[in-house]
Amino acid sequence: MDWILAHLDDIGRLTARHVVLAGVPLVLGLVISLGLGWVAHRVRGLRGIALTGSGLLYTIPSLALFVLMPLVLGTSILSPINVIVAMTLYTVALLVRTVVDGLDSVPPAARQAATAIGYGPARRFVGVELPLAVPVIAAGLRVASVSNVSIVSVASLVGVSQLGDLLVDGFNRAIGGELLAGTLGCIVLALVFDALIRLGERLLTPWLHTGREASA
Amino acid sequence: MIGTILDWLLSAQTWQGDDGILARLLEHIGYTLLVVVIAAAIAIPLGLWVGHTGRGRWLVSGANAVRAVPTLGLLFALVLWLGPRLSGELYFVLPSVLVLVLLAVPPILSGTYSGVAAVDPAARDAARGMGMTGRQVLRDVELPCALPLILSGLSSAMLQVVATATIAAYVGLGGLGRFIIDGLAVQDYAQTAGGAILVALLALVLEGLMAAIQRLVVSPGLTDNPGRQRSRRPSLRSRTT
């Protein structure tokens, strides 16, 4: 506890980096998966390719992917870009399936009704299908966010700093307080991300939370 | 750059000896199988029990909550805490194996539980109506029906273990992670990248094997009926390492 209080500056700085390294890929990954998921949902032939491809990509262990990124991107091994790109790939790998499942879960009647009142494919997607798919997509996003926060801490082993530095340094110098600070920091961050996604889901799906009138 | 990595991967020297690729590969596979077998021995009976009786569901959600703890923190904490009480190689091997088992249990447990919970109630009732005992229903109806999700949980656990065992090289565990960690320490990128390629290939091969096993052992009655497959889809298979 003393260690934590004496190093609040460091903890804050590393937390901010952790938020960027885990959060930016979550947003980028969501946007990319919405696009890919939409294509895979509409074109049957591409569905298998998108799902198998993302499954294989997700199979690669994180430390291996971090280390191999410079080979693909031409970056330095210490560059945070490696971690951002790798985490984005993982996020997309998880979310493409979720987005396809979410779009599949839209009731055909809602889709037909939208078409009948004159919605084109693009407007129907944004205005009807996507909002109805939000609960399924949000559930996938929550899984991805918890796993991102944990995986990002591994990046300390390749020298990209964030809260994982506290874990590595705490281990190397056998400082229990530092190890605890890093672990708690990651847990709190995972909980905050989770709460934010739940809040976003609530705001985007007001019809699911109308309270008593809905059940009456 | 790619040339030196290939040189490292293909030279006979790096494959031989106690710290050669072959020995490290076997170590990695050995740890992975050991851990998955131990975790399955704990999680499958537990998951079947929770699914069959409907009691103790908090076990499943509790095990899943562990996912918010960063893997690296869990590993380091256990080595620092348990290590000094152990001697020799056990210093880092036992804590590492413990963490790996701890991480492998939740996916198998939730796969087994949701597999049993998703069994068509009509099938269960029919089995009871034929006079099967609770034990027979579990063994002859619920277990075969839950098999796809159990196997999915097993392969999810396997990937988590392969990835985390790689990281455990940092606390001294053998396996392919050694090449990545040692290469990083001496800034030998060829060795680091070579190790990373090997780990990635190992993970892909194990995943392929699990898919093949699934195809072999799952009853065709479960896979040939597309209408029923939807509810049997595994939940998202995420990793924390």
Interface residues (C-beta under 8 A of the other chain):
Chain A: G55 L56 Y58 T59 I60 P61 S62 L63 A64 L65 V67 L68 L71 I77 L94 R97 T98 D101 G140 V143 A144 V146 S147 V149 S150 I151 S153 V154 S156 L157 V158 G159 L163 G164 L167 V168 G170 F171 A174 G176 L179 L180 G182 T183 C186 I187 A190 L191
Chain B: M1 I2 I5 R67 A68 V69 P70 T71 L72 G73 L74 F76 A77 V79 L80 L159 V162 A163 T166 I167 Y170 V171 G177 I180 I181 L184 Y189 T192 A193 G195 A196 I197 V199 A200 A203 L204 E207 R233 L236 R237 S238 R239 T240 T241
